[in-house]
Amino acid sequence: MQFDYNAKKAAYVRQHGHCAKCGKYLNMIFEDRKGYEGAWTAHDLVPLDEGGSNKAYNCVILCIAKPDCHLNFAHGGDLGKRVFLTQFAFPHWMYRNSTEQAWPTTEDGQRQ
């Protein structure tokens, strides 16, 4: 899916410049520039033809350099394949540090 600059930038900022799956730091200027350390691509959670949107909430930023989370996780190792995704599959969907959490949790650490 094609996201406009603002949607990609909002997703990049939401993730604090990190891959949503592995947490690797990504460089904003290396969008879709495979072969560069920190290269990334914008990927949709829900495809447009399945009711998805081209807005930031449907956009996830994934690395395309080692470990290549875009290919190996979002496509199961084959770009012709598609894996069902939700934001809960991505530990770095929202950046977390010691003072903030991406999702509310119960006392036993389970997501609410």
C-alpha positions in Angstrom: 0.0 0.0 0.0 1.2 3.5 -0.7 1.1 5.8 2.3 1.7 9.5 1.9 4.6 11.3 3.5 2.6 12.4 6.6 1.3 8.9 7.4 4.8 7.4 7.1 6.3 10.2 9.2 3.6 9.8 11.9 4.3 6.1 12.1 8.0 6.7 12.2 7.6 9.2 15.0 5.2 6.9 16.9 7.8 4.2 16.8 10.7 6.6 17.6 12.5 5.5 14.5 12.6 1.9 15.5 11.5 -1.2 13.6 8.1 -2.3 15.0 9.1 -5.9 15.2 12.8 -6.1 16.3 13.4 -2.6 17.7 16.3 -1.9 15.4 17.1 1.8 14.9 16.0 3.0 11.4 17.3 6.0 9.5 14.5 8.2 8.1 16.5 8.9 4.8 16.9 5.2 4.0 13.2 4.5 3.2 13.0 1.7 0.6 16.8 1.7 0.1 17.6 -1.9 0.7 21.3 -2.6 1.2 21.8 0.3 3.7 22.0 -0.3 7.5 18.8 1.3 8.9 16.8 0.8 5.7 13.0 0.5 6.2 9.7 0.4 4.5 6.1 1.3 5.4 3.8 -1.7 5.5 0.0 -1.9 6.0 -1.6 -3.9 8.8 -4.8 -4.3 6.9 -4.7 -4.2 3.0 -6.9 -1.6 1.4 -8.9 -4.2 -0.5 -9.7 -5.8 2.9 -11.0 -2.6 4.5 -7.6 -1.1 5.4 -6.7 2.6 5.3 -3.8 4.7 4.1 -3.7 6.5 7.4 -0.9 6.3 10.0 -2.9 3.9 12.3 -2.7 1.3 9.6 1.0 1.9 8.8 3.8 0.0 10.5 7.5 0.8 9.9 9.7 -2.4 9.4 13.4 -2.9 8.7 14.4 -4.2 5.3 18.1 -4.8 6.2 19.1 -7.7 8.5 17.0 -9.2 10.1 14.5 -7.9 7.4 11.4 -8.0 9.5 9.4 -6.9 6.4 10.2 -10.0 4.5 10.7 -12.5 7.2 7.8 -11.5 9.5 5.2 -9.6 7.6 5.5 -11.9 4.5 6.6 -15.1 6.2 9.8 -15.2 4.1 8.0 -14.9 0.7 6.9 -11.6 -0.7 4.1 -13.3 -2.5 2.7 -14.4 0.9 0.8 -12.3 3.4 0.7 -12.8 7.1 -2.3 -11.7 9.2 -1.0 -8.7 11.3 -2.2 -6.7 14.2 -0.4 -4.0 16.2 -0.1 -6.5 19.1 2.3 -8.6 16.9 4.8 -5.7 17.1 6.5 -5.1 20.4 7.8 -1.8 19.2 4.6 -0.5 17.6 4.7 2.3 20.1 8.1 3.2 21.6 8.3 2.2 25.3 10.8 3.3 27.8 10.9 2.8 31.6 8.2 5.5 32.2 5.7 4.7 29.5 3.8 1.6 28.2 2.3 1.1 24.8 -0.7 -0.8 26.2 -2.2 -0.9 29.7 -1.4 -4.1 31.5 -2.9 -6.0 34.5 -0.9 -6.7 37.7 0.3 -10.1 36.2 1.7 -8.3 33.1 -1.1 -9.3 30.7 -2.3 -6.7 28.2 -5.8 -5.4 28.9 
